[in-house]
Amino acid sequence: SVWHERLKLTVEGGLRTTMVNDEPFDLLLFAHALLAVVDNDFAAAKDILGRECFPTFGRTRDALASLWKAAVEGLAAQQTGKQRSELTPAEARAARVAAPVPRSIGCPYATLYCEDYW
């Protein structure tokens, strides 16, 4: 769709641009991971989400966790030759249990430890 292409171009441009402390903004990283899930590149989504902290997401950790779970389920489906929607509830749960949401996602303590972020 046109919106997918616009978001893709925005993320690509944003990731090439120097940001604060040479780090891209959390929203761009989130959009990058979201695009990876939409494009069925679940390993890339897990990589992005797993290596970043997302300090500005602090209390919206659930959005990051949901995206992580979608990537984990998608990767499990790919490994079994299925679509993500074809996983049984037991298979999806087993995948999520095998690869739990990293504790670092969303920095649940962002307000305590990342006060100088801005």
C-alpha positions in Angstrom: 0.0 0.0 0.0 1.0 3.6 -0.3 1.2 4.0 3.5 3.5 1.1 3.8 5.8 2.6 1.2 5.7 6.0 2.8 6.5 4.5 6.2 9.3 2.5 4.7 10.9 5.6 3.0 10.6 7.6 6.3 12.2 4.9 8.3 15.0 4.4 5.8 15.7 8.1 5.7 15.5 8.5 9.4 17.9 5.7 10.1 20.5 7.2 7.8 20.2 10.6 9.5 22.4 11.5 12.5 20.2 11.7 15.6 20.8 12.6 19.2 24.1 11.0 20.3 24.2 9.2 16.9 21.3 7.0 17.9 18.0 6.8 16.0 14.8 7.9 17.8 12.8 5.1 19.5 9.8 5.7 17.3 11.9 5.1 14.1 13.3 1.9 15.6 9.8 0.8 16.5 8.6 1.5 13.0 11.6 -0.3 11.6 10.7 -3.4 13.7 7.0 -3.1 12.7 7.9 -3.0 9.0 10.1 -6.1 9.5 7.1 -8.0 11.0 4.8 -6.8 8.2 7.4 -7.9 5.6 7.8 -11.3 7.3 11.4 -10.6 8.3 10.8 -11.8 11.9 14.5 -12.4 12.7 15.3 -8.7 11.8 12.4 -7.6 14.1 13.7 -9.7 17.0 17.2 -8.3 16.4 16.0 -4.7 16.4 13.8 -5.1 19.5 16.4 -7.2 21.4 19.3 -4.9 21.0 17.6 -1.6 21.7 16.4 -0.2 25.0 13.6 2.2 23.9 13.8 4.5 27.0 11.2 6.9 25.7 8.7 4.0 25.6 8.9 3.5 29.4 5.3 2.8 30.2 4.2 1.7 26.7 6.3 -1.4 27.0 3.2 -3.5 26.1 3.4 -2.3 22.4 7.0 -3.4 22.2 6.2 -6.7 23.9 3.3 -7.4 21.5 5.6 -6.7 18.6 8.3 -9.0 20.1 5.7 -11.8 20.5 4.5 -11.3 16.9 8.1 -11.7 15.7 8.6 -14.8 17.8 5.4 -16.4 16.6 6.2 -15.5 13.0 9.7 -17.0 13.2 8.3 -20.2 14.7 5.7 -20.4 11.9 8.4 -19.9 9.2 10.5 -22.6 10.8 7.5 -25.0 10.5 6.5 -23.9 7.0 3.3 -22.3 8.1 1.9 -18.8 8.1 1.7 -17.1 11.6 -2.1 -17.3 11.5 -1.8 -21.1 11.0 0.0 -21.7 14.3 -2.2 -23.5 16.9 -2.6 -21.7 20.2 -0.4 -24.3 21.8 2.4 -23.8 19.1 2.2 -20.0 19.5 2.4 -20.3 23.3 5.3 -22.7 23.1 7.2 -20.2 20.8 6.5 -17.3 23.3 7.7 -19.4 26.2 10.9 -20.4 24.3 11.7 -16.8 23.5 10.2 -14.6 26.3 10.1 -10.8 26.0 13.6 -9.4 26.9 13.5 -7.6 30.2 15.4 -4.7 28.6 12.6 -3.9 26.1 10.9 -0.6 27.0 13.2 0.1 29.9 10.5 -0.3 32.7 12.8 1.8 34.9 13.2 4.6 32.3 12.0 7.3 34.6 14.4 6.2 37.3 17.6 5.6 35.3 17.2 7.6 32.1 16.4 11.0 33.5 19.1 12.6 31.4 18.0 11.0 28.1 16.9 14.3 26.6 
